[in-house]
Amino acid sequence: MINKELCQAGLDLLHKPVLPLVGIVQFLFLTGDFATVEEIIAQLPETIETGYATYEDAPGYLAPYAALLQPFVDLKAGKGPEQRVVTSAGEPVDVMTAVTALVAQQVLTQELEQINSLLCAPCQCTLCCVGPDTAMAQAYFEIPLQPREADFFPLERIDSTESRTHRVDDEQPLQVAGRDFFNRPNPVLIHWQLGWSLILPRESRCPNLEDLGRCRVYPDRPQVCRRPQIFPYVLESIAQEGQSVLRLRQSLLAVVDCPYVRLLQDEIAAYASACELEMIFRHNKA
């Protein structure tokens, strides 16, 4: 069991989400005579109060995110985003909505990586690092990997023409040596249509998980391991007419299997509300 006192460092950030400040910068930059977002940040008052939080040293609080706000400069110059953003019905959104959502997704991703890391450490939990147990409905868990992250795992690899035409959740599972890809005792790396992932079958564990629950590659751990249980879901990548597009979701997703999510549901929901996002709590392992 953990208590809120152990989570205070993460709670301090949850209580002061950066996205409301990003909204202020966006408005001032797009409506004022400024060439860069850095000019706006430098001229902000030291203390800013919103309906949710008081930010001391607001310019310093925003500075780590300045590079992620550059799409506002392109927007002001009349340039739209390269990525296509659509509504839930598949219709294109206007340029302002698209840019705002793309920036929000990137800002939240960076902020929540830090928040998740601070909340995860006190839990001493290995939930994200092991496959399903025999009481769970799932036959395996997938850990999606970025390019080159497969090199962190000394495991068997499956990379074939057949695997590269499959997705992990296809109705007809990829067959390997005459059986479903997950019907095996040990973890495996598979290159799918969309890239590599680590597959953890029932009662297996990540090869980088030590007996005492520590990660052997923690400083270089995959991106997905840095953002374990609270996810920005402003945009969702989907396929449309054979092309990858981003669908507007405007949500925050938190997985309630996790001890700190269960403990801090009210605080996480308040964070989502301050960011003007719909809150979604769901089980991932059941």
Secondary structure as UniProt FT lines:
FT   HELIX           4..7
FT   HELIX           8..14
FT   HELIX           19..31
FT   HELIX           37..43
FT   STRAND          47..49
FT   STRAND          54..56
FT   HELIX           58..62
FT   HELIX           63..69
FT   HELIX           71..76
FT   TURN            77..78
FT   STRAND          85..86
FT   TURN            88..89
FT   HELIX           95..120
FT   HELIX           121..123
FT   HELIX           127..129
FT   TURN            134..135
FT   STRAND          140..144
FT   TURN            147..148
FT   HELIX           149..152
FT   STRAND          157..158
FT   TURN            161..162
FT   HELIX           163..165
FT   TURN            168..169
FT   STRAND          175..176
FT   TURN            177..178
FT   STRAND          179..180
FT   TURN            181..182
FT   STRAND          188..192
FT   TURN            193..194
FT   STRAND          195..201
FT   TURN            202..203
FT   TURN            207..208
FT   TURN            211..212
FT   TURN            216..217
FT   HELIX           218..220
FT   HELIX           223..226
FT   STRAND          230..240
FT   TURN            241..242
FT   STRAND          243..255
FT   TURN            256..257
FT   HELIX           259..263
FT   HELIX           265..274
FT   TURN            275..276
FT   STRAND          278..282
//
